[in-house]
Amino acid sequence: MYQRTVLDSGLTVVTCPMPNSRSVSVALITGAGACYERDEEAGISHFIEHLCFKGTSWRPTPKDISSEIEGIGGILNASTGREETVYWAKVTRPHMTTAIDLLFDITSHSVFDRQEIEKERQVVIEEINMSLDIPQQRLSMLIDSLLWPAQPLGRDIAGSKETIASVDRDAIVGYVQTHYLSGNTVACVAGDVTHEEVLKEIEARCKDILPGALPREYRTVPDQHEPRVGVDSRDGEQAHICVATHGVSRCDPRRYALDALSVVLGGGMSSRLFTEIREKRGLAYDIHSYVEHFLSAGSLVVYAGVDPGRLEECSEALLQELSRIRLGPTEDELRRAKELIKGRLELRLEDTQNTALWCGGQQLLDGEILTLEEASAHVDGVTAADVSAVAEEILRTESLSLAVVGPVRTMASPELPPV
């Protein structure tokens, strides 16, 4: 499924051959994310991601960058996470070299022009304003802050308007020089390619990446001894609610059982939450659950958007389903959950972009790459007892956090009812 080479510089190159694909996707993934920032520079990783598209030594203007990729029918984009920043391009096979050249240029030769910094500073502040105005995004920030108060995982990835306003060019350049390092970066290419040709193209362009690597550590305090509640009261037609608890990390073998639990609970139209909250009670249009796995922590989150007058009824129903799932799934529920997890993964990996991001992300965050078959074997190995055990461990009243955004003033602390 893939080949991997670590260059003398420390840069890791991964190729995923997909011989029947017309596209090639290139991803540069570096270990520069929100969790590695100091409090006073929160959001700098995301700010830099924006600025890398504003001009390089070889492509001086933003239009020089965008017109080059659009002129070949390609797609160029980036995203910042808590533990990584990803720059990626998707092009047709004949233009692979251009995609590789462009990505290494913007990540190694960005000039960080002072005028562009000031213009983009306001753009990022407007992005933050937009997120604060969108109830679902504000809710996501609020539930994270309850799960991880005064910790990097509890901060918004974009930072705050105050921290973005205070970041200067020296801080930006310094952050790049200490985080955008060869040993901290993975280049992954997926498509109708050979490992040898990709290595040749990358070796010709990666010489300006600074050497070195960073320890993959940041502060997390997952201990919680009483339920937490957060309310952002504002006008609106809906109340948006999240109930969450601490989960397990990427390296915890129980992650596959927790994934299955989340699917049984709220993954799809046949899940328990969808059936109970939407189909039977008509309480919500959007009702689902999801899990997140980080290097040393994780979470299980349930979301619903509901009429404010029925918020209490919805909250009680959510907590009832969280309590019931501790007894474990039925064999039929578990079978369907496994097939959904495996099937969705296999469908995603038909696309070169998803394949490049999946393999490259695993290499950076885990130091190894599971094939589709290996990942599926882990999913198949989950038993109903495994799901029940992880549910019993993480679903406790004292571990719950509840967040609400909408026309609501107060909410009672969440409490799991007896089964």
Contacts in CASP RR format, 6 or more apart in sequence:
PFRMAT RR
TARGET T0000
AUTHOR 0000-0000-0000
METHOD contacts of the structure
MODEL  1
MYQRTVLDSGLTVVTCPMPNSRSVSVALITGAGACYERDEEAGISHFIEH
LCFKGTSWRPTPKDISSEIEGIGGILNASTGREETVYWAKVTRPHMTTAI
DLLFDITSHSVFDRQEIEKERQVVIEEINMSLDIPQQRLSMLIDSLLWPA
QPLGRDIAGSKETIASVDRDAIVGYVQTHYLSGNTVACVAGDVTHEEVLK
EIEARCKDILPGALPREYRTVPDQHEPRVGVDSRDGEQAHICVATHGVSR
CDPRRYALDALSVVLGGGMSSRLFTEIREKRGLAYDIHSYVEHFLSAGSL
VVYAGVDPGRLEECSEALLQELSRIRLGPTEDELRRAKELIKGRLELRLE
DTQNTALWCGGQQLLDGEILTLEEASAHVDGVTAADVSAVAEEILRTESL
SLAVVGPVRTMASPELPPV
1 16 0 8 1.000
1 359 0 8 1.000
1 369 0 8 1.000
1 371 0 8 1.000
1 372 0 8 1.000
2 14 0 8 1.000
2 15 0 8 1.000
2 16 0 8 1.000
2 17 0 8 1.000
2 359 0 8 1.000
2 369 0 8 1.000
2 371 0 8 1.000
3 14 0 8 1.000
3 15 0 8 1.000
3 17 0 8 1.000
3 195 0 8 1.000
4 12 0 8 1.000
4 13 0 8 1.000
4 14 0 8 1.000
4 15 0 8 1.000
4 363 0 8 1.000
4 369 0 8 1.000
5 12 0 8 1.000
5 13 0 8 1.000
5 195 0 8 1.000
5 199 0 8 1.000
6 12 0 8 1.000
6 13 0 8 1.000
7 13 0 8 1.000
7 182 0 8 1.000
7 199 0 8 1.000
7 202 0 8 1.000
7 203 0 8 1.000
7 206 0 8 1.000
9 182 0 8 1.000
9 183 0 8 1.000
9 206 0 8 1.000
9 207 0 8 1.000
9 209 0 8 1.000
9 211 0 8 1.000
10 182 0 8 1.000
10 183 0 8 1.000
10 211 0 8 1.000
10 212 0 8 1.000
10 213 0 8 1.000
11 182 0 8 1.000
11 183 0 8 1.000
11 185 0 8 1.000
11 186 0 8 1.000
11 187 0 8 1.000
11 202 0 8 1.000
11 206 0 8 1.000
11 209 0 8 1.000
12 183 0 8 1.000
12 185 0 8 1.000
12 186 0 8 1.000
12 187 0 8 1.000
12 363 0 8 1.000
12 364 0 8 1.000
13 186 0 8 1.000
13 187 0 8 1.000
13 188 0 8 1.000
13 189 0 8 1.000
13 195 0 8 1.000
13 198 0 8 1.000
13 199 0 8 1.000
13 202 0 8 1.000
14 186 0 8 1.000
14 187 0 8 1.000
14 188 0 8 1.000
14 189 0 8 1.000
14 359 0 8 1.000
14 360 0 8 1.000
14 363 0 8 1.000
14 369 0 8 1.000
15 188 0 8 1.000
15 189 0 8 1.000
15 190 0 8 1.000
15 193 0 8 1.000
15 194 0 8 1.000
15 195 0 8 1.000
15 198 0 8 1.000
16 188 0 8 1.000
16 189 0 8 1.000
16 190 0 8 1.000
16 191 0 8 1.000
16 352 0 8 1.000
16 355 0 8 1.000
16 356 0 8 1.000
16 359 0 8 1.000
17 191 0 8 1.000
17 192 0 8 1.000
17 193 0 8 1.000
17 194 0 8 1.000
17 195 0 8 1.000
18 190 0 8 1.000
18 191 0 8 1.000
18 192 0 8 1.000
18 352 0 8 1.000
18 355 0 8 1.000
19 191 0 8 1.000
19 192 0 8 1.000
20 192 0 8 1.000
21 93 0 8 1.000
21 190 0 8 1.000
21 191 0 8 1.000
21 192 0 8 1.000
21 352 0 8 1.000
22 92 0 8 1.000
22 93 0 8 1.000
22 192 0 8 1.000
23 90 0 8 1.000
23 91 0 8 1.000
23 92 0 8 1.000
23 93 0 8 1.000
23 191 0 8 1.000
23 352 0 8 1.000
23 353 0 8 1.000
24 90 0 8 1.000
24 91 0 8 1.000
24 92 0 8 1.000
24 93 0 8 1.000
24 95 0 8 1.000
24 96 0 8 1.000
24 99 0 8 1.000
24 189 0 8 1.000
24 190 0 8 1.000
24 191 0 8 1.000
24 192 0 8 1.000
24 193 0 8 1.000
24 352 0 8 1.000
25 88 0 8 1.000
25 89 0 8 1.000
25 90 0 8 1.000
25 91 0 8 1.000
25 99 0 8 1.000
25 189 0 8 1.000
25 190 0 8 1.000
25 191 0 8 1.000
25 351 0 8 1.000
25 352 0 8 1.000
25 353 0 8 1.000
25 355 0 8 1.000
25 356 0 8 1.000
25 357 0 8 1.000
26 88 0 8 1.000
26 89 0 8 1.000
26 90 0 8 1.000
26 91 0 8 1.000
26 96 0 8 1.000
26 99 0 8 1.000
26 100 0 8 1.000
26 103 0 8 1.000
26 187 0 8 1.000
26 188 0 8 1.000
26 189 0 8 1.000
26 356 0 8 1.000
27 86 0 8 1.000
27 87 0 8 1.000
27 88 0 8 1.000
27 186 0 8 1.000
27 187 0 8 1.000
27 188 0 8 1.000
27 189 0 8 1.000
27 353 0 8 1.000
27 356 0 8 1.000
27 357 0 8 1.000
27 360 0 8 1.000
28 86 0 8 1.000
28 87 0 8 1.000
28 88 0 8 1.000
28 103 0 8 1.000
28 104 0 8 1.000
28 107 0 8 1.000
28 185 0 8 1.000
28 186 0 8 1.000
28 187 0 8 1.000
29 84 0 8 1.000
29 85 0 8 1.000
29 86 0 8 1.000
29 87 0 8 1.000
29 185 0 8 1.000
29 186 0 8 1.000
29 187 0 8 1.000
29 188 0 8 1.000
29 357 0 8 1.000
29 360 0 8 1.000
29 361 0 8 1.000
29 363 0 8 1.000
29 364 0 8 1.000
30 84 0 8 1.000
30 85 0 8 1.000
30 107 0 8 1.000
30 179 0 8 1.000
30 180 0 8 1.000
30 181 0 8 1.000
30 184 0 8 1.000
30 185 0 8 1.000
30 186 0 8 1.000
30 364 0 8 1.000
31 83 0 8 1.000
31 84 0 8 1.000
31 85 0 8 1.000
31 179 0 8 1.000
31 184 0 8 1.000
31 185 0 8 1.000
31 214 0 8 1.000
31 216 0 8 1.000
31 364 0 8 1.000
32 45 0 8 1.000
32 48 0 8 1.000
32 84 0 8 1.000
32 85 0 8 1.000
32 175 0 8 1.000
32 179 0 8 1.000
32 180 0 8 1.000
32 184 0 8 1.000
33 45 0 8 1.000
33 80 0 8 1.000
33 81 0 8 1.000
33 82 0 8 1.000
33 83 0 8 1.000
33 84 0 8 1.000
33 85 0 8 1.000
33 157 0 8 1.000
33 179 0 8 1.000
34 42 0 8 1.000
34 43 0 8 1.000
34 45 0 8 1.000
34 46 0 8 1.000
34 80 0 8 1.000
34 81 0 8 1.000
34 82 0 8 1.000
34 152 0 8 1.000
34 155 0 8 1.000
34 156 0 8 1.000
34 157 0 8 1.000
34 159 0 8 1.000
35 82 0 8 1.000
35 83 0 8 1.000
35 152 0 8 1.000
35 153 0 8 1.000
35 218 0 8 1.000
35 294 0 8 1.000
36 45 0 8 1.000
36 83 0 8 1.000
36 152 0 8 1.000
36 179 0 8 1.000
36 214 0 8 1.000
36 218 0 8 1.000
37 43 0 8 1.000
37 44 0 8 1.000
37 45 0 8 1.000
37 152 0 8 1.000
37 155 0 8 1.000
39 155 0 8 1.000
39 163 0 8 1.000
40 163 0 8 1.000
40 166 0 8 1.000
41 163 0 8 1.000
41 167 0 8 1.000
41 171 0 8 1.000
41 175 0 8 1.000
42 155 0 8 1.000
42 156 0 8 1.000
42 159 0 8 1.000
42 160 0 8 1.000
42 163 0 8 1.000
43 155 0 8 1.000
43 156 0 8 1.000
43 157 0 8 1.000
43 158 0 8 1.000
43 159 0 8 1.000
43 160 0 8 1.000
43 163 0 8 1.000
43 164 0 8 1.000
43 167 0 8 1.000
44 163 0 8 1.000
44 167 0 8 1.000
44 171 0 8 1.000
44 172 0 8 1.000
44 175 0 8 1.000
45 80 0 8 1.000
45 81 0 8 1.000
45 85 0 8 1.000
45 157 0 8 1.000
45 175 0 8 1.000
45 179 0 8 1.000
46 80 0 8 1.000
46 81 0 8 1.000
46 85 0 8 1.000
46 124 0 8 1.000
46 157 0 8 1.000
46 158 0 8 1.000
46 159 0 8 1.000
47 120 0 8 1.000
47 121 0 8 1.000
47 124 0 8 1.000
47 164 0 8 1.000
47 167 0 8 1.000
47 172 0 8 1.000
48 85 0 8 1.000
48 172 0 8 1.000
48 175 0 8 1.000
48 176 0 8 1.000
49 78 0 8 1.000
49 79 0 8 1.000
49 80 0 8 1.000
49 85 0 8 1.000
49 87 0 8 1.000
50 120 0 8 1.000
50 123 0 8 1.000
50 124 0 8 1.000
51 110 0 8 1.000
51 112 0 8 1.000
51 116 0 8 1.000
51 117 0 8 1.000
51 120 0 8 1.000
51 172 0 8 1.000
52 78 0 8 1.000
52 87 0 8 1.000
52 106 0 8 1.000
52 107 0 8 1.000
52 110 0 8 1.000
53 62 0 8 1.000
53 65 0 8 1.000
53 66 0 8 1.000
53 76 0 8 1.000
53 78 0 8 1.000
53 106 0 8 1.000
54 62 0 8 1.000
54 110 0 8 1.000
54 112 0 8 1.000
54 113 0 8 1.000
54 116 0 8 1.000
54 120 0 8 1.000
55 61 0 8 1.000
55 62 0 8 1.000
55 64 0 8 1.000
55 65 0 8 1.000
55 106 0 8 1.000
55 110 0 8 1.000
55 111 0 8 1.000
55 113 0 8 1.000
55 116 0 8 1.000
56 65 0 8 1.000
56 105 0 8 1.000
56 106 0 8 1.000
56 109 0 8 1.000
56 110 0 8 1.000
56 111 0 8 1.000
57 109 0 8 1.000
57 111 0 8 1.000
58 105 0 8 1.000
58 109 0 8 1.000
59 65 0 8 1.000
59 68 0 8 1.000
59 102 0 8 1.000
59 105 0 8 1.000
59 106 0 8 1.000
60 111 0 8 1.000
62 116 0 8 1.000
65 76 0 8 1.000
65 102 0 8 1.000
65 106 0 8 1.000
66 76 0 8 1.000
68 98 0 8 1.000
68 102 0 8 1.000
69 75 0 8 1.000
69 76 0 8 1.000
69 89 0 8 1.000
69 91 0 8 1.000
69 98 0 8 1.000
69 99 0 8 1.000
69 102 0 8 1.000
72 91 0 8 1.000
72 92 0 8 1.000
72 95 0 8 1.000
72 98 0 8 1.000
73 91 0 8 1.000
73 92 0 8 1.000
73 95 0 8 1.000
74 89 0 8 1.000
74 90 0 8 1.000
74 91 0 8 1.000
74 92 0 8 1.000
74 95 0 8 1.000
74 99 0 8 1.000
75 89 0 8 1.000
75 90 0 8 1.000
75 91 0 8 1.000
76 88 0 8 1.000
76 89 0 8 1.000
76 99 0 8 1.000
76 102 0 8 1.000
77 87 0 8 1.000
77 88 0 8 1.000
77 89 0 8 1.000
78 85 0 8 1.000
78 86 0 8 1.000
78 87 0 8 1.000
78 88 0 8 1.000
79 85 0 8 1.000
79 86 0 8 1.000
80 86 0 8 1.000
80 157 0 8 1.000
80 158 0 8 1.000
81 157 0 8 1.000
82 152 0 8 1.000
82 153 0 8 1.000
82 157 0 8 1.000
82 294 0 8 1.000
83 216 0 8 1.000
83 294 0 8 1.000
83 295 0 8 1.000
83 365 0 8 1.000
84 361 0 8 1.000
84 364 0 8 1.000
84 365 0 8 1.000
86 357 0 8 1.000
86 361 0 8 1.000
87 103 0 8 1.000
87 106 0 8 1.000
87 107 0 8 1.000
88 103 0 8 1.000
88 353 0 8 1.000
88 356 0 8 1.000
88 357 0 8 1.000
89 99 0 8 1.000
89 102 0 8 1.000
89 103 0 8 1.000
90 99 0 8 1.000
90 352 0 8 1.000
90 353 0 8 1.000
91 98 0 8 1.000
91 99 0 8 1.000
93 191 0 8 1.000
93 192 0 8 1.000
96 189 0 8 1.000
96 193 0 8 1.000
96 198 0 8 1.000
96 201 0 8 1.000
97 201 0 8 1.000
100 187 0 8 1.000
100 189 0 8 1.000
100 198 0 8 1.000
100 201 0 8 1.000
100 202 0 8 1.000
100 205 0 8 1.000
101 201 0 8 1.000
101 205 0 8 1.000
104 202 0 8 1.000
104 205 0 8 1.000
104 206 0 8 1.000
104 208 0 8 1.000
104 209 0 8 1.000
105 205 0 8 1.000
107 180 0 8 1.000
107 209 0 8 1.000
108 180 0 8 1.000
108 206 0 8 1.000
108 208 0 8 1.000
108 209 0 8 1.000
109 208 0 8 1.000
110 176 0 8 1.000
112 169 0 8 1.000
112 172 0 8 1.000
112 173 0 8 1.000
112 176 0 8 1.000
114 169 0 8 1.000
117 169 0 8 1.000
117 172 0 8 1.000
121 164 0 8 1.000
121 165 0 8 1.000
121 167 0 8 1.000
124 158 0 8 1.000
124 164 0 8 1.000
125 161 0 8 1.000
125 164 0 8 1.000
125 165 0 8 1.000
127 158 0 8 1.000
128 156 0 8 1.000
128 158 0 8 1.000
128 159 0 8 1.000
128 160 0 8 1.000
128 161 0 8 1.000
128 164 0 8 1.000
129 161 0 8 1.000
130 137 0 8 1.000
131 137 0 8 1.000
131 138 0 8 1.000
131 141 0 8 1.000
131 156 0 8 1.000
131 158 0 8 1.000
132 138 0 8 1.000
135 234 0 8 1.000
135 236 0 8 1.000
135 238 0 8 1.000
135 240 0 8 1.000
135 405 0 8 1.000
135 406 0 8 1.000
136 240 0 8 1.000
136 303 0 8 1.000
136 405 0 8 1.000
138 232 0 8 1.000
138 405 0 8 1.000
139 232 0 8 1.000
139 240 0 8 1.000
139 241 0 8 1.000
139 242 0 8 1.000
139 303 0 8 1.000
139 403 0 8 1.000
139 404 0 8 1.000
139 405 0 8 1.000
140 242 0 8 1.000
141 156 0 8 1.000
142 230 0 8 1.000
142 232 0 8 1.000
142 242 0 8 1.000
142 403 0 8 1.000
142 405 0 8 1.000
143 242 0 8 1.000
143 244 0 8 1.000
143 301 0 8 1.000
143 401 0 8 1.000
143 403 0 8 1.000
144 153 0 8 1.000
144 154 0 8 1.000
144 155 0 8 1.000
144 156 0 8 1.000
145 154 0 8 1.000
145 155 0 8 1.000
146 228 0 8 1.000
146 229 0 8 1.000
146 230 0 8 1.000
146 244 0 8 1.000
146 401 0 8 1.000
146 402 0 8 1.000
146 403 0 8 1.000
147 153 0 8 1.000
147 154 0 8 1.000
147 224 0 8 1.000
147 244 0 8 1.000
147 246 0 8 1.000
147 299 0 8 1.000
147 401 0 8 1.000
148 154 0 8 1.000
148 220 0 8 1.000
148 221 0 8 1.000
148 222 0 8 1.000
148 297 0 8 1.000
149 228 0 8 1.000
151 219 0 8 1.000
151 220 0 8 1.000
151 221 0 8 1.000
152 218 0 8 1.000
152 219 0 8 1.000
152 220 0 8 1.000
153 220 0 8 1.000
153 294 0 8 1.000
153 297 0 8 1.000
158 164 0 8 1.000
177 210 0 8 1.000
178 214 0 8 1.000
179 214 0 8 1.000
180 209 0 8 1.000
180 210 0 8 1.000
181 209 0 8 1.000
181 210 0 8 1.000
181 211 0 8 1.000
181 212 0 8 1.000
181 213 0 8 1.000
181 214 0 8 1.000
182 206 0 8 1.000
182 209 0 8 1.000
182 210 0 8 1.000
182 211 0 8 1.000
182 212 0 8 1.000
182 213 0 8 1.000
183 211 0 8 1.000
183 212 0 8 1.000
183 213 0 8 1.000
184 212 0 8 1.000
184 213 0 8 1.000
184 214 0 8 1.000
185 209 0 8 1.000
185 364 0 8 1.000
186 360 0 8 1.000
186 361 0 8 1.000
186 363 0 8 1.000
186 364 0 8 1.000
187 202 0 8 1.000
187 206 0 8 1.000
188 356 0 8 1.000
188 357 0 8 1.000
188 359 0 8 1.000
188 360 0 8 1.000
188 361 0 8 1.000
188 363 0 8 1.000
189 198 0 8 1.000
189 356 0 8 1.000
190 352 0 8 1.000
190 353 0 8 1.000
190 355 0 8 1.000
190 356 0 8 1.000
190 359 0 8 1.000
191 352 0 8 1.000
191 355 0 8 1.000
216 295 0 8 1.000
216 365 0 8 1.000
217 295 0 8 1.000
217 296 0 8 1.000
218 295 0 8 1.000
218 296 0 8 1.000
220 294 0 8 1.000
220 296 0 8 1.000
220 297 0 8 1.000
222 246 0 8 1.000
222 247 0 8 1.000
222 297 0 8 1.000
222 298 0 8 1.000
224 246 0 8 1.000
224 398 0 8 1.000
224 399 0 8 1.000
224 401 0 8 1.000
225 398 0 8 1.000
226 398 0 8 1.000
226 413 0 8 1.000
227 397 0 8 1.000
227 398 0 8 1.000
227 399 0 8 1.000
227 400 0 8 1.000
227 401 0 8 1.000
227 402 0 8 1.000
227 413 0 8 1.000
227 414 0 8 1.000
227 415 0 8 1.000
228 400 0 8 1.000
228 401 0 8 1.000
228 402 0 8 1.000
228 413 0 8 1.000
229 401 0 8 1.000
229 402 0 8 1.000
229 403 0 8 1.000
229 411 0 8 1.000
229 412 0 8 1.000
229 413 0 8 1.000
229 414 0 8 1.000
230 401 0 8 1.000
230 402 0 8 1.000
230 403 0 8 1.000
230 404 0 8 1.000
230 411 0 8 1.000
231 403 0 8 1.000
231 404 0 8 1.000
231 405 0 8 1.000
231 408 0 8 1.000
231 409 0 8 1.000
231 410 0 8 1.000
231 411 0 8 1.000
232 403 0 8 1.000
232 404 0 8 1.000
232 405 0 8 1.000
232 406 0 8 1.000
233 406 0 8 1.000
233 407 0 8 1.000
233 408 0 8 1.000
233 409 0 8 1.000
234 405 0 8 1.000
234 406 0 8 1.000
234 407 0 8 1.000
235 406 0 8 1.000
235 407 0 8 1.000
236 406 0 8 1.000
236 407 0 8 1.000
238 305 0 8 1.000
238 306 0 8 1.000
238 307 0 8 1.000
238 308 0 8 1.000
238 406 0 8 1.000
239 305 0 8 1.000
239 306 0 8 1.000
239 307 0 8 1.000
239 308 0 8 1.000
239 309 0 8 1.000
239 311 0 8 1.000
239 404 0 8 1.000
239 405 0 8 1.000
239 406 0 8 1.000
239 407 0 8 1.000
239 408 0 8 1.000
240 303 0 8 1.000
240 304 0 8 1.000
240 305 0 8 1.000
240 306 0 8 1.000
240 404 0 8 1.000
240 405 0 8 1.000
240 406 0 8 1.000
241 303 0 8 1.000
241 304 0 8 1.000
241 305 0 8 1.000
241 306 0 8 1.000
241 311 0 8 1.000
241 314 0 8 1.000
241 315 0 8 1.000
241 318 0 8 1.000
241 402 0 8 1.000
241 403 0 8 1.000
241 404 0 8 1.000
242 301 0 8 1.000
242 302 0 8 1.000
242 303 0 8 1.000
242 401 0 8 1.000
242 402 0 8 1.000
242 403 0 8 1.000
242 404 0 8 1.000
243 301 0 8 1.000
243 302 0 8 1.000
243 315 0 8 1.000
243 318 0 8 1.000
243 319 0 8 1.000
243 322 0 8 1.000
243 400 0 8 1.000
243 401 0 8 1.000
243 402 0 8 1.000
243 414 0 8 1.000
244 299 0 8 1.000
244 300 0 8 1.000
244 301 0 8 1.000
244 302 0 8 1.000
244 400 0 8 1.000
244 401 0 8 1.000
244 402 0 8 1.000
244 403 0 8 1.000
245 299 0 8 1.000
245 300 0 8 1.000
245 394 0 8 1.000
245 395 0 8 1.000
245 396 0 8 1.000
245 399 0 8 1.000
245 400 0 8 1.000
245 401 0 8 1.000
246 297 0 8 1.000
246 298 0 8 1.000
246 299 0 8 1.000
246 300 0 8 1.000
246 394 0 8 1.000
246 399 0 8 1.000
247 258 0 8 1.000
247 291 0 8 1.000
247 297 0 8 1.000
247 298 0 8 1.000
247 299 0 8 1.000
247 300 0 8 1.000
247 394 0 8 1.000
248 254 0 8 1.000
248 255 0 8 1.000
248 258 0 8 1.000
248 293 0 8 1.000
248 298 0 8 1.000
248 390 0 8 1.000
248 394 0 8 1.000
249 255 0 8 1.000
249 293 0 8 1.000
249 294 0 8 1.000
249 295 0 8 1.000
249 296 0 8 1.000
249 297 0 8 1.000
249 298 0 8 1.000
250 293 0 8 1.000
250 294 0 8 1.000
250 295 0 8 1.000
250 365 0 8 1.000
250 366 0 8 1.000
251 295 0 8 1.000
251 366 0 8 1.000
252 293 0 8 1.000
253 378 0 8 1.000
254 386 0 8 1.000
254 389 0 8 1.000
254 390 0 8 1.000
255 291 0 8 1.000
255 293 0 8 1.000
256 378 0 8 1.000
256 379 0 8 1.000
256 381 0 8 1.000
256 382 0 8 1.000
256 386 0 8 1.000
257 382 0 8 1.000
257 386 0 8 1.000
257 387 0 8 1.000
257 389 0 8 1.000
257 390 0 8 1.000
258 291 0 8 1.000
258 300 0 8 1.000
258 390 0 8 1.000
258 394 0 8 1.000
259 291 0 8 1.000
259 341 0 8 1.000
259 379 0 8 1.000
260 329 0 8 1.000
260 334 0 8 1.000
260 337 0 8 1.000
260 338 0 8 1.000
260 341 0 8 1.000
260 379 0 8 1.000
260 382 0 8 1.000
260 386 0 8 1.000
260 387 0 8 1.000
261 300 0 8 1.000
261 325 0 8 1.000
261 328 0 8 1.000
261 329 0 8 1.000
261 387 0 8 1.000
261 390 0 8 1.000
261 391 0 8 1.000
262 289 0 8 1.000
262 290 0 8 1.000
262 291 0 8 1.000
262 300 0 8 1.000
263 271 0 8 1.000
263 337 0 8 1.000
263 340 0 8 1.000
263 341 0 8 1.000
264 271 0 8 1.000
264 272 0 8 1.000
264 325 0 8 1.000
264 328 0 8 1.000
264 329 0 8 1.000
264 333 0 8 1.000
264 334 0 8 1.000
264 337 0 8 1.000
264 387 0 8 1.000
265 271 0 8 1.000
265 272 0 8 1.000
265 273 0 8 1.000
265 289 0 8 1.000
265 302 0 8 1.000
265 321 0 8 1.000
265 322 0 8 1.000
265 325 0 8 1.000
266 272 0 8 1.000
266 273 0 8 1.000
266 274 0 8 1.000
266 287 0 8 1.000
266 288 0 8 1.000
266 289 0 8 1.000
266 302 0 8 1.000
267 273 0 8 1.000
267 274 0 8 1.000
267 288 0 8 1.000
267 289 0 8 1.000
267 340 0 8 1.000
268 274 0 8 1.000
268 288 0 8 1.000
268 340 0 8 1.000
270 336 0 8 1.000
271 288 0 8 1.000
271 289 0 8 1.000
272 321 0 8 1.000
272 324 0 8 1.000
272 325 0 8 1.000
272 333 0 8 1.000
273 287 0 8 1.000
273 288 0 8 1.000
273 289 0 8 1.000
273 302 0 8 1.000
273 304 0 8 1.000
273 318 0 8 1.000
273 321 0 8 1.000
274 287 0 8 1.000
274 288 0 8 1.000
276 317 0 8 1.000
276 321 0 8 1.000
277 283 0 8 1.000
277 284 0 8 1.000
277 287 0 8 1.000
277 304 0 8 1.000
277 314 0 8 1.000
277 317 0 8 1.000
277 318 0 8 1.000
277 321 0 8 1.000
278 284 0 8 1.000
278 285 0 8 1.000
278 287 0 8 1.000
281 313 0 8 1.000
281 314 0 8 1.000
281 317 0 8 1.000
283 304 0 8 1.000
283 306 0 8 1.000
283 307 0 8 1.000
283 310 0 8 1.000
283 313 0 8 1.000
283 314 0 8 1.000
283 317 0 8 1.000
284 304 0 8 1.000
284 305 0 8 1.000
284 306 0 8 1.000
284 314 0 8 1.000
285 305 0 8 1.000
286 303 0 8 1.000
286 304 0 8 1.000
286 305 0 8 1.000
287 302 0 8 1.000
287 303 0 8 1.000
287 304 0 8 1.000
287 305 0 8 1.000
288 302 0 8 1.000
288 303 0 8 1.000
289 300 0 8 1.000
289 301 0 8 1.000
289 302 0 8 1.000
289 303 0 8 1.000
290 300 0 8 1.000
290 301 0 8 1.000
290 303 0 8 1.000
291 298 0 8 1.000
291 299 0 8 1.000
291 300 0 8 1.000
291 301 0 8 1.000
292 298 0 8 1.000
292 299 0 8 1.000
292 301 0 8 1.000
295 365 0 8 1.000
300 394 0 8 1.000
300 395 0 8 1.000
302 318 0 8 1.000
302 322 0 8 1.000
304 314 0 8 1.000
304 318 0 8 1.000
305 314 0 8 1.000
306 314 0 8 1.000
308 406 0 8 1.000
308 407 0 8 1.000
308 408 0 8 1.000
311 404 0 8 1.000
311 408 0 8 1.000
311 411 0 8 1.000
315 402 0 8 1.000
315 411 0 8 1.000
315 414 0 8 1.000
316 417 0 8 1.000
319 414 0 8 1.000
319 415 0 8 1.000
319 416 0 8 1.000
319 417 0 8 1.000
320 417 0 8 1.000
322 395 0 8 1.000
322 416 0 8 1.000
323 395 0 8 1.000
323 416 0 8 1.000
323 417 0 8 1.000
323 418 0 8 1.000
323 419 0 8 1.000
324 419 0 8 1.000
325 387 0 8 1.000
325 391 0 8 1.000
325 395 0 8 1.000
326 388 0 8 1.000
326 391 0 8 1.000
326 392 0 8 1.000
326 395 0 8 1.000
326 419 0 8 1.000
327 388 0 8 1.000
327 419 0 8 1.000
328 384 0 8 1.000
328 387 0 8 1.000
328 388 0 8 1.000
328 391 0 8 1.000
329 337 0 8 1.000
329 384 0 8 1.000
329 387 0 8 1.000
329 388 0 8 1.000
330 384 0 8 1.000
331 384 0 8 1.000
334 382 0 8 1.000
334 383 0 8 1.000
334 384 0 8 1.000
334 387 0 8 1.000
338 379 0 8 1.000
338 380 0 8 1.000
338 382 0 8 1.000
341 379 0 8 1.000
342 375 0 8 1.000
342 376 0 8 1.000
342 379 0 8 1.000
342 380 0 8 1.000
345 372 0 8 1.000
345 375 0 8 1.000
345 376 0 8 1.000
346 372 0 8 1.000
346 376 0 8 1.000
348 354 0 8 1.000
348 358 0 8 1.000
349 355 0 8 1.000
349 358 0 8 1.000
349 372 0 8 1.000
359 369 0 8 1.000
360 369 0 8 1.000
362 368 0 8 1.000
362 369 0 8 1.000
362 370 0 8 1.000
363 369 0 8 1.000
370 378 0 8 1.000
395 416 0 8 1.000
396 416 0 8 1.000
397 414 0 8 1.000
397 415 0 8 1.000
397 416 0 8 1.000
400 414 0 8 1.000
400 415 0 8 1.000
400 416 0 8 1.000
401 414 0 8 1.000
402 411 0 8 1.000
402 413 0 8 1.000
402 414 0 8 1.000
404 411 0 8 1.000
END
